[in-house]
Amino acid sequence: MSTSTTNDTEQLTTLCQKMQESLNASKELLQNGHEGFAVSRAYFAMVNVTHALLLAKELPVPPDDQATLAAFGKQFVDAGTFESVLRDDFNRAFEERLEADYGTSKQFSGEEATEALQRAKSFCQVVEGYLVDQDLLPAE
C-alpha cells in the first residue's frame, strides 16, 4: 500500500470483509426464501466497499446512505474512474433496499433478489478490484 497507515489498512480490510459477509448473507437469505432481506444485505455490501473506497482515497465517509451515493457519483463516476452503470446500480440498490426494509407495497421475487445480488457482486468486484489494482488494498 502506498500511503496508508496500518490502521487504515485494517479499516479497509474490515470493510471489505463486511462486504463479503453481506454478499454471503444475501445469498443465504435468498436460498432460504427471504428475498427482501437478501436485497437489503446485497445493498449493504455495496455500501461497505464504497466506504472502503472513500477511506482509501482519503475522502470523508458520509454518515448516511444518500450522501454515500452522492460521494460515489461525484468522486468516482463524474471523475471518470468508474462507468455510470455502477452509479445506476448503486442507486437502484438503494431504492430496492428502502422498499425491502420499509415498504409495504412490494414483495421481491426470487428472480428479482437474485438480480440484485448479481448487481451487488459485480459492483463490489469492480470497486474492490480497483482498490487492489491501485495498491490501496492488499491482494488476497
N, C-alpha and C positions, 0 to 999 in steps of 0.2 A: 504494500500500500504506500502510496506516495506521501501524503501529508497527514494522514490520520494518526491519532494517538491510539494507544492500546484501548482506552475507554471507548473511543469512537468505534473501533473495530469490534469490540464486544457488543456495543449497541446495535451496530449494523448486522452482526451475526444473529443476535437475538431477534431482531425484527424479521430477518429472513427465515429464521426458524419458526416464528409465529406465522409467517406467510405460508410455509409448508404445512404446518399443523392445521391452519384454516382450510387449506386445499384438501388435506386428508379428511378432516372432519366433514367438509362439504360432501365429499364422495361417500363417506359412511352414512351420513344423514340421507342422502339420495337413495342409497341402497336399501335403507330401512323405511323408505316411504315418507320421509319428512322433507318434501320438496321445498317448501318455503324457507325452512331453516337452512337447507343446503344453499339456496340462493343467497341468503344473508351471509353465511360463512364465506362463500366464494368472494363476495364483495370485500369482506374484511381482509382477505388475503391480498387484494389489490391495494387496500389502504396501507397495510403493513409494508409492502415493498415500496410504495410511494414514499412513505415516511423514511425508509432506509435511503432512498434516492436523494431526498431533500437533505437529510443529515450528511450523507456522503459529499454532497456538493456545498456543504456548509451554509445551507439556506434554512430559514426558520421552519420548524414543523408546526403547521397551523393547529389550533386547538379544536377545530370542528371539521366535519366532512366536506361541507361546501367550500370552505377555504382551501382544503387539501386538493379538491378537484380543480379549483381555480389556479392554485400554485402549479400543479402539474401541467395544466394547459399553457399557462403563461411562460413558465420557466423552461419547459421541455418540448412542447408541441409547437408553440408560436416561434420558439427559437430554432426549430428545425432538427432537434435531437431525435424526436420520435414522430412517426406519422400520425395524422389526425384521427385515424381509425382507433388508436389507443385512447384518445380523449373521448371519442364517441362511446367506446366500450365501457370506459370508466363511468361516464355519465349515465349510461344505460344501467349499469350495475347499481349505481346509487339509487336510481328511481325504482328499480326492482327490489332493492333491499328495503326501501321505505314501504313499499307495498307489502312485502313479505312480513316485515316486522310490525307494521302499524295498520295496514289496510284491512278492510273487511269485504272488499268487492271482488277480489281475485284469489283464486286458488291456483298455484303453479302446478302444471303437469310435469310428469317425469321428463318429458322431452324438453320443456322449457328450462327446467332446472339443470338438465344435462348440458344444454347450450350455454347457460350462464356459467356453469363450471368450466366448460371448454374455453369460453372467452377469458375467464379469470386466469386459467392456466397459461393461455397464450400471452396475456398481458404480463403476468409475473415472469414468465420465461424471458420475454424481451427485456424487461426492466432489469431483472437480476443478471441477465447476460451482459447488458450494458455495464453494470457495476463491476462485473468481473473483467470485461474487456478493457475498461478504463483503469484497471488496477485499484479500484476503490473498495473491492471486496475480495477476500481470498477465494480462489477456486477450490472447490471441494475435492 
